[in-house]
Amino acid sequence: MRAEAVAFLRTLTPEQRRLAVFGIDSHERLDWHYIPRERPGLPLKAMDDRQRDAAHALLRAVLSEVGYRKATDIMRLETVLRAIEKVRRFDRDPDNYAWIVFGDPDAGAPWGFRVEGHHLSLNFTCAGSADSVTPAFMGANPARVPSGPLEGHRVLGAQEDLARELVRGLPAADRDRVIIAERSLGNIVSGPDRADALRRPEGLPIDEMAPPQRALAERLIEEFVGNLRTELAEAQRARIREAGLGAIHFAWAGPIEPGHAHYFRLHGPLLLIEHDNTQNDANHVHSVWRDPTRDFALDVLGEHYRSGHHAHSAP
């Protein structure tokens, strides 16, 4: 990852570097979002072919093939929206996704990077032995492509199908504990600037599930962790196991039949996953993976800053 970041930066002109590089202590690092908006960074549309290749090489350095395909498919959905929207409020452009590098990856100090645009915000921080891979947001609109060359394609369909299979397979008593609301919550709860919005897990702990449902819950977690490249994913799996996989709670809101607005959550000591499919008649997914203890590696960088090793902002 470090080598790919350095290689990407070396392809940039001085003017492009001014757009693409911020200090590790920049407030922009924490200002993530998934809506279509003006955002800092260097977008794909401002890169030549060599720079695009280097940008995508950096993304491939942190994502598995499955995760990379999801990320690029989310970008590609902008072309679908461009075709189906009759009244367009936003410019739907698959090249309007911005890369930012925070800090200097070649300096031996903490650094990070973000790839962000509509329905995608991937945040990575390298802080020694305590790297952070969250917050990681992926969304899909439409969740199922209704027509055209991609008809029927569901970028994030697997996570929805696994969660529904899990809740529908629970005994009635357990299902009553899992379903926390009759209607979908309408969106993810722990979105931007709401990291602490969910403090207490709700639903049913994994260690109280029967083996078939427990296996489904573990597969559902893997649907998110498995978006990462092998070594990064294994580090996260180890942390989650050490904290206690069985302590993670699964919760659902809304009807359990397909085609209806719904929401689900996995929440444990080091893991918070949310998925909501409410908008556009349940054809618009928002999902996020957060770490209640290590988003942006703030647990480590807080001590780094207190120790006086404060990174300077890039020019």
C-alpha positions, 0 to 999 in steps of 0.5 A, spaced: 500 500 500 505 504 501 509 503 495 503 504 491 501 510 494 508 513 493 508 511 486 501 514 485 504 521 487 510 520 483 505 521 477 502 527 479 504 534 477 505 540 482 498 542 481 495 536 482 499 534 488 496 540 491 489 538 490 491 530 492 495 531 498 493 534 505 496 533 512 495 527 516 492 532 521 487 535 516 480 536 518 478 534 511 480 527 513 474 526 518 470 530 513 467 524 509 460 523 506 457 519 501 452 524 497 453 527 491 457 534 493 463 538 491 469 534 495 476 535 495 481 531 492 484 529 485 478 526 481 479 521 476 476 525 470 482 530 472 487 524 471 491 522 464 491 514 463 498 513 467 495 517 473 488 513 473 492 506 472 496 508 478 490 511 482 487 504 481 493 500 483 493 504 490 485 502 490 487 494 488 493 494 494 487 495 499 481 491 496 480 484 494 478 482 487 471 482 490 471 489 494 475 492 488 469 490 483 464 492 488 467 499 488 468 500 481 461 497 480 458 503 484 462 508 480 459 505 474 452 505 477 453 513 475 452 511 468 445 508 470 443 513 474 444 518 468 440 514 463 434 513 468 433 520 471 428 524 468 430 530 472 437 530 474 439 534 480 446 532 480 452 530 474 452 523 474 459 521 472 463 515 474 469 519 473 467 524 479 471 520 484 476 523 488 483 520 491 486 524 497 493 522 500 493 524 507 501 525 510 507 523 506 507 515 505 514 515 504 516 519 511 515 513 516 510 517 519 502 516 520 499 517 513 492 515 510 488 515 503 481 516 501 477 514 495 470 518 495 464 520 491 457 518 490 455 512 494 463 510 496 467 512 501 473 508 503 478 511 508 485 507 510 490 510 515 497 507 516 499 508 523 504 503 525 501 496 528 494 499 528 492 500 521 485 503 520 480 501 514 474 504 517 469 508 516 468 504 509 461 506 506 458 502 500 452 504 497 448 502 490 442 506 487 439 502 484 440 496 488 437 492 482 438 495 475 432 495 472 433 495 465 439 496 460 446 493 459 446 491 467 439 489 468 438 485 474 445 487 477 445 487 484 452 490 486 451 489 494 446 484 493 449 478 497 449 482 504 442 483 503 440 476 501 445 473 507 441 477 512 434 476 510 436 468 510 439 469 517 433 473 520 428 468 516 431 462 519 431 464 526 426 460 531 420 465 532 422 467 539 429 469 537 426 472 531 422 477 536 429 479 539 432 480 532 426 485 529 427 491 533 422 495 529 416 493 524 419 498 519 425 500 516 429 505 520 430 509 513 437 510 513 444 508 516 444 511 523 452 512 524 453 516 518 458 522 517 459 526 524 455 520 528 460 515 530 457 515 537 450 515 535 449 507 536 452 505 543 448 499 545 448 493 541 441 491 540 438 484 537 440 477 538 448 475 540 451 471 535 453 466 541 446 465 542 444 463 535 443 455 533 449 453 529 446 454 522 444 461 523 451 463 527 454 460 520 450 465 516 452 471 521 459 469 520 458 469 512 455 476 513 460 479 517 465 476 512 461 480 506 464 486 509 471 484 511 472 480 505 472 486 501 479 488 503 486 485 501 488 478 504 493 481 509 488 487 511 482 482 512 486 477 516 488 483 521 481 485 522 478 478 523 483 477 528 481 483 532 474 481 531 475 474 534 479 476 539 474 481 542 469 476 541 465 474 535 459 471 539 458 478 543 456 481 536 449 482 536 444 482 529 438 486 529 433 487 523 428 492 522 422 492 517 418 486 513 423 480 512 420 479 505 424 481 499 422 487 496 420 491 502 424 497 505 428 494 511 435 495 515 439 490 519 445 491 523 451 487 526 454 491 532 459 488 537 465 491 541 470 492 535 465 492 529 459 496 527 455 494 520 449 497 518 445 496 511 439 500 509 434 499 503 429 504 504 429 509 498 426 508 491 421 503 493 427 499 497 431 499 491 437 504 494 442 501 499 446 505 504 451 500 508 457 502 512 462 498 516 465 502 522 470 500 528 467 503 534 474 504 537 479 505 531 475 509 525 481 513 522 486 510 527 484 516 532 485 511 538 493 511 536 494 518 532 491 521 538 497 519 542 501 521 536 499 528 536 499 528 544 507 526 543 508 532 539 509 528 532 504 532 529 504 532 521 505 538 517 499 539 512 502 539 505 503 545 501 
